[in-house]
Amino acid sequence: MALWDKIIRSNFLIRLRHWEYWPFGIVQFPLFFYYAWLSLRARSPVFFSAANPGIVMGGMFGESKYEVLRKIPQQYVPKTIRISLPVSPQALRSVVSEHRFAFPLICKPDLGEKGFRVSRIATESELTDYLSTTRLDFIVQELIDLPLEFGVFYARRPSDDKGKVISVVMKEMLAITGNGKDTLRDLILKNDRAKLQWKVLRDKFCAQLGEIVPAGTRVELVSIGNHARGTKFLDGSHLINDHLSSTFDTISRQIEGFYFGRFDIRCATLEDLYNGNIKVMELNGCGAEPAHIYDPQYNLLKAIKVLFIHWRTIFIIARENVRRGAHYTTWREARMYYKKFRQAVTS
């Protein structure tokens, strides 16, 4: 590779050319002033906590993923258990066997964000390794190996008869396709999105990097549908219609104290999506973003406008809930939840 190509395709310049990779603070900076204004109007810096009264901190941070999943009608939820530490490897294997989990399965912290320590576990040995490297209570979840993955964002004002879907993101897993000439290593390094994940992929595929990938052969590099892991987020707004909104309104109204958040789901077909034949891997409240804005073709200014509307919606829902008897979390409680959350994500 020529020196100029190395410079142009450096990780720094790849990120610089695509705002989806920019640091959180840069993209969110214009919103800090708006958030401050909304806090003054609400007379609480944690006004978002009332947007989903049934979820700790409204789902902004500090909530248990397991407890949130338990609120969802169980026909929509994969088999899931929470493992509380300390636990021995033998006891962990016994619990997994008792609940009849099959490998591969998914492990992830009960508190966490942005794909932090979410792992696909293929064997008992890998399960033991996961346990040895975590200091957090974690979830063991049935692997839902369905072809389509979406993030469906739902919102409902308490005074409205019906809620609606306001955002859909389609998730395209990080993968490469062989050409019959290049090795797996070469194909990874020629793909900007994969190149940014090189350190992780190098370790994961160390025994295969020198192999030539046959023409037309697709190799999925990452199976976890998270932007931080290289998943491409695509704008699925064209999928939103009354049928989809009605389906997720029916599901959401069965979740106590839930008005605003994103369902991270898998399903087999678009028809299943519209008919509610889905599995919900996670439900994220106010801390979730309308992730369709991270489509590589999405304009930054347009994305910021969406985020302003996002925060305005949180404020409106929270204020209505307070008028109906809900309460903002106290500042003292919020600090406690935040401290616990930061300890979790930095462990």
C-alpha positions as CSV (number, residue, x, y, z in Angstrom):
1,M,0.0,0.0,0.0
2,A,1.4,3.4,-1.0
3,L,2.2,5.9,1.7
4,W,-0.7,8.2,0.6
5,D,-3.1,5.3,0.7
6,K,-1.9,4.4,4.2
7,I,-2.5,8.0,5.3
8,I,-6.0,8.3,3.7
9,R,-7.0,5.0,5.2
10,S,-5.6,5.5,8.6
11,N,-8.1,4.8,11.4
12,F,-8.0,8.5,12.4
13,L,-9.1,9.7,8.9
14,I,-11.6,7.0,8.5
15,R,-13.3,8.2,11.7
16,L,-12.9,11.8,10.7
17,R,-14.7,11.3,7.4
18,H,-17.7,9.6,9.0
19,W,-19.4,11.5,11.8
20,E,-21.0,8.3,13.1
21,Y,-17.6,7.5,14.7
22,W,-17.1,10.9,16.3
23,P,-16.9,11.1,20.1
24,F,-20.2,11.3,21.9
25,G,-19.5,14.8,23.3
26,I,-18.9,16.4,19.9
27,V,-22.2,15.2,18.3
28,Q,-24.2,15.8,21.5
29,F,-22.6,19.2,22.3
30,P,-25.5,21.4,20.9
31,L,-27.9,19.4,22.9
32,F,-26.3,20.2,26.3
33,F,-27.8,23.7,26.2
34,Y,-31.2,22.4,25.3
35,Y,-31.0,19.8,28.0
36,A,-30.1,22.5,30.5
37,W,-33.1,24.6,29.4
38,L,-35.4,21.6,29.7
39,S,-34.0,20.8,33.2
40,L,-34.8,24.4,34.3
41,R,-38.3,24.1,33.0
42,A,-38.8,20.8,34.8
43,R,-37.0,22.0,37.9
44,S,-35.0,18.8,37.9
45,P,-31.8,17.8,36.1
46,V,-33.1,14.2,36.0
47,F,-36.5,15.0,34.6
48,F,-36.1,12.1,32.2
49,S,-36.5,9.7,35.1
50,A,-40.3,10.3,34.9
51,A,-40.6,9.4,31.2
52,N,-40.7,5.7,32.1
53,P,-41.8,5.5,35.8
54,G,-41.7,1.7,35.7
55,I,-37.9,1.7,35.0
56,V,-35.1,2.9,37.2
57,M,-34.0,6.4,36.1
58,G,-36.4,6.1,33.2
59,G,-33.9,3.8,31.5
60,M,-31.2,6.5,31.2
61,F,-28.7,4.5,33.2
62,G,-28.5,2.2,36.2
63,E,-31.4,-0.1,35.3
64,S,-31.1,-3.9,35.4
65,K,-31.5,-5.3,31.9
66,Y,-32.9,-8.5,33.5
67,E,-35.6,-6.7,35.5
68,V,-36.7,-4.7,32.4
69,L,-37.0,-7.9,30.3
70,R,-39.1,-9.4,33.1
71,K,-41.7,-6.6,32.5
72,I,-42.2,-7.7,28.9
73,P,-44.8,-10.4,28.1
74,Q,-42.6,-13.5,28.1
75,Q,-43.7,-14.8,24.7
76,Y,-41.6,-12.0,23.3
77,V,-38.5,-12.6,25.3
78,P,-35.7,-15.2,24.8
79,K,-35.0,-17.5,27.7
80,T,-33.0,-15.4,30.1
81,I,-31.5,-15.8,33.6
82,R,-29.4,-13.5,35.8
83,I,-26.2,-14.8,37.4
84,S,-25.4,-13.1,40.7
85,L,-21.7,-13.0,41.7
86,P,-19.9,-14.7,43.4
87,V,-20.6,-18.0,41.7
88,S,-18.3,-20.9,41.1
89,P,-17.7,-22.3,37.6
90,Q,-19.3,-25.5,38.6
91,A,-22.4,-23.8,40.0
92,L,-22.7,-21.7,36.8
93,R,-22.5,-24.7,34.5
94,S,-25.1,-26.4,36.7
95,V,-27.5,-23.5,36.5
96,V,-27.1,-23.2,32.7
97,S,-27.7,-27.0,32.4
98,E,-30.7,-26.9,34.7
99,H,-32.3,-24.2,32.6
100,R,-31.6,-26.3,29.5
101,F,-29.6,-23.7,27.6
102,A,-28.0,-24.8,24.4
103,F,-24.6,-23.5,23.1
104,P,-24.0,-21.1,21.6
105,L,-25.6,-18.6,24.0
106,I,-25.2,-14.9,24.9
107,C,-23.7,-13.5,28.0
108,K,-23.8,-9.8,28.9
109,P,-23.6,-7.6,32.0
110,D,-26.8,-6.9,33.8
111,L,-25.7,-3.2,33.9
112,G,-24.0,-1.9,30.8
113,E,-24.2,0.0,27.5
114,K,-23.2,0.0,23.9
115,G,-22.4,-3.7,23.7
116,F,-20.1,-3.6,26.7
117,R,-18.8,-7.2,27.3
118,V,-21.6,-8.7,25.3
119,S,-20.2,-12.1,24.2
120,R,-21.4,-15.1,22.1
121,I,-20.4,-18.1,24.1
122,A,-19.9,-21.3,22.1
123,T,-18.7,-23.8,24.8
124,E,-18.6,-24.5,28.5
125,S,-14.9,-23.6,28.4
126,E,-15.7,-20.1,27.0
127,L,-18.5,-19.8,29.6
128,T,-15.9,-20.4,32.4
129,D,-13.5,-17.9,30.8
130,Y,-16.3,-15.3,30.7
131,L,-17.0,-15.8,34.4
132,S,-13.3,-15.5,35.2
133,T,-13.0,-12.1,33.5
134,T,-16.1,-10.4,34.9
135,R,-16.8,-8.7,38.2
136,L,-20.4,-7.9,37.4
137,D,-23.7,-9.7,37.7
138,F,-24.5,-10.9,34.2
139,I,-27.2,-12.3,32.1
140,V,-27.2,-15.6,30.3
141,Q,-29.6,-15.5,27.3
142,E,-30.7,-17.9,24.7
143,L,-29.2,-17.1,21.3
144,I,-31.9,-16.0,18.9
145,D,-30.4,-17.0,15.5
146,L,-33.0,-15.2,13.3
147,P,-31.8,-13.4,10.1
148,L,-33.3,-9.9,10.7
149,E,-32.3,-7.6,13.5
150,F,-33.9,-4.2,14.2
151,G,-34.0,-1.4,16.7
152,V,-37.6,-0.2,16.9
153,F,-38.2,3.0,18.8
154,Y,-41.6,3.5,20.4
155,A,-43.1,6.6,22.1
156,R,-46.5,7.4,23.6
157,R,-47.7,10.5,25.5
158,P,-49.7,9.4,28.5
159,S,-52.6,11.5,27.4
160,D,-52.7,9.8,23.9
161,D,-54.9,6.8,23.2
162,K,-52.2,5.2,21.1
163,G,-48.4,5.3,20.8
164,K,-46.4,5.1,17.6
165,V,-43.1,3.9,16.2
166,I,-40.8,6.9,15.7
167,S,-37.6,5.2,14.4
168,V,-36.5,1.9,12.9
169,V,-32.9,1.0,12.5
170,M,-31.9,-2.0,10.4
171,K,-28.7,-3.8,11.5
172,E,-26.2,-5.2,9.0
173,M,-23.6,-7.4,10.7
174,L,-20.0,-6.8,9.9
175,A,-18.9,-9.2,7.2
176,I,-16.7,-9.5,4.1
177,T,-17.2,-11.4,0.8
178,G,-14.3,-13.3,-0.7
179,N,-13.0,-12.7,-4.3
180,G,-11.0,-15.9,-4.6
181,K,-7.7,-13.9,-4.6
182,D,-7.4,-12.0,-1.3
183,T,-6.7,-13.5,2.1
184,L,-9.1,-12.9,5.0
185,R,-6.5,-10.5,6.5
186,D,-6.4,-8.5,3.2
187,L,-10.2,-8.4,3.0
188,I,-10.5,-7.1,6.5
189,L,-7.9,-4.4,6.1
190,K,-9.5,-3.3,2.8
191,N,-12.9,-2.8,4.5
192,D,-13.0,0.5,6.4
193,R,-15.5,-0.7,9.0
194,A,-13.7,-4.0,9.5
195,K,-10.3,-2.2,9.7
196,L,-11.4,-0.2,12.7
197,Q,-12.1,-3.6,14.5
198,W,-8.7,-5.1,13.4
199,K,-7.3,-5.8,16.9
200,V,-10.3,-7.8,17.9
201,L,-10.7,-9.5,14.6
202,R,-7.0,-10.4,14.5
203,D,-7.3,-12.3,17.7
204,K,-10.6,-13.9,16.8
205,F,-9.5,-15.2,13.4
206,C,-5.8,-15.6,14.0
207,A,-5.7,-19.1,12.6
208,Q,-7.6,-18.1,9.4
209,L,-6.0,-14.8,8.4
210,G,-3.7,-16.2,5.8
211,E,-6.4,-18.2,4.0
212,I,-7.8,-17.1,0.7
213,V,-11.6,-16.6,0.9
214,P,-13.4,-18.3,-2.1
215,A,-15.2,-16.0,-4.5
216,G,-18.7,-15.2,-3.3
217,T,-18.2,-16.6,0.2
218,R,-19.5,-14.4,2.9
219,V,-17.7,-14.4,6.2
220,E,-19.6,-12.8,9.1
221,L,-16.9,-11.2,11.3
222,V,-19.0,-10.1,14.2
223,S,-22.4,-11.6,15.2
224,I,-23.3,-9.0,17.9
225,G,-25.5,-6.3,16.4
226,N,-23.8,-3.3,18.0
227,H,-22.5,-0.2,16.3
228,A,-19.3,-0.2,18.5
229,R,-18.6,-3.7,17.2
230,G,-18.7,-2.6,13.5
231,T,-22.4,-3.3,12.8
232,K,-23.7,-0.9,10.1
233,F,-26.9,0.9,11.1
234,L,-29.3,1.6,8.3
235,D,-32.3,3.9,8.3
236,G,-35.4,1.9,8.3
237,S,-37.9,4.8,8.4
238,H,-39.6,3.5,5.3
239,L,-40.8,0.5,7.3
240,I,-42.9,2.6,9.7
241,N,-46.6,2.5,9.1
242,D,-49.8,2.2,11.2
243,H,-49.6,-1.6,11.3
244,L,-46.1,-1.5,12.8
245,S,-47.1,1.2,15.3
246,S,-50.2,-0.7,16.3
247,T,-48.2,-3.9,16.9
248,F,-45.6,-2.2,19.2
249,D,-48.3,-0.2,20.9
250,T,-50.0,-3.4,21.8
251,I,-46.8,-4.9,23.2
252,S,-45.7,-1.6,25.0
253,R,-49.0,-1.1,26.8
254,Q,-48.4,-4.5,28.5
255,I,-45.2,-3.1,30.1
256,E,-46.0,-1.3,33.3
257,G,-44.6,2.3,33.4
258,F,-43.1,2.2,29.9
259,Y,-43.8,5.1,27.4
260,F,-40.5,5.7,25.6
261,G,-37.7,3.5,24.4
262,R,-36.1,1.2,21.8
263,F,-36.8,-2.5,21.4
264,D,-33.8,-4.4,20.1
265,I,-35.3,-7.3,18.4
266,R,-34.8,-10.2,16.0
267,C,-37.3,-11.8,13.7
268,A,-37.4,-14.1,10.7
269,T,-39.2,-11.9,8.1
270,L,-40.7,-8.4,7.7
271,E,-44.1,-10.0,7.9
272,D,-43.2,-11.3,11.4
273,L,-42.0,-7.8,12.4
274,Y,-45.3,-6.3,11.5
275,N,-47.3,-9.1,13.2
276,G,-45.2,-9.0,16.4
277,N,-43.6,-12.4,15.9
278,I,-40.4,-11.1,17.4
279,K,-37.9,-11.8,20.2
280,V,-36.8,-8.8,22.3
281,M,-33.1,-9.1,23.3
282,E,-33.2,-5.8,25.2
283,L,-35.5,-2.9,25.9
284,N,-33.7,0.4,26.4
285,G,-35.5,3.4,27.8
286,C,-34.4,7.1,27.8
287,G,-30.7,6.1,27.4
288,A,-31.4,4.7,23.9
289,E,-31.0,6.7,20.8
290,P,-33.0,6.7,17.6
291,A,-30.2,4.8,16.0
292,H,-31.3,5.2,12.4
293,I,-29.4,8.5,12.5
294,Y,-26.1,6.5,12.3
295,D,-26.8,5.4,8.8
296,P,-23.6,6.3,6.9
297,Q,-25.7,8.3,4.4
298,Y,-27.5,10.3,7.2
299,N,-26.6,14.0,7.3
300,L,-25.2,15.3,10.6
301,L,-27.4,18.4,10.8
302,K,-30.5,16.3,10.2
303,A,-29.3,13.8,12.9
304,I,-28.9,16.6,15.4
305,K,-32.4,17.9,14.6
306,V,-33.7,14.4,15.3
307,L,-31.9,14.4,18.7
308,F,-33.5,17.7,19.6
309,I,-37.0,16.2,18.9
310,H,-35.9,13.1,20.8
311,W,-35.2,15.2,24.0
312,R,-38.3,17.3,23.6
313,T,-40.4,14.1,23.5
314,I,-38.7,12.8,26.7
315,F,-39.5,16.1,28.4
316,I,-43.2,16.1,27.3
317,I,-43.8,12.5,28.3
318,A,-42.0,13.0,31.7
319,R,-44.0,16.2,32.4
320,E,-47.3,14.6,31.7
321,N,-46.4,11.6,33.9
322,V,-45.6,14.0,36.8
323,R,-48.9,15.7,36.3
324,R,-50.5,12.3,36.6
325,G,-48.7,11.5,39.9
326,A,-45.3,10.2,38.9
327,H,-42.2,11.7,40.6
328,Y,-38.8,12.7,39.4
329,T,-36.0,10.6,40.9
330,T,-34.2,12.7,43.6
331,W,-30.8,14.1,43.0
332,R,-29.4,11.9,45.7
333,E,-30.9,8.7,44.3
334,A,-29.7,9.7,40.8
335,R,-26.1,10.1,42.0
336,M,-26.3,6.7,43.7
337,Y,-27.5,5.0,40.5
338,Y,-25.0,6.8,38.3
339,K,-22.1,5.8,40.6
340,K,-23.2,2.2,40.5
341,F,-23.5,2.4,36.7
342,R,-20.1,4.0,36.2
343,Q,-18.5,1.4,38.4
344,A,-20.1,-1.3,36.3
345,V,-19.1,0.0,32.9
346,T,-15.5,0.7,33.9
347,S,-14.9,-2.7,35.6
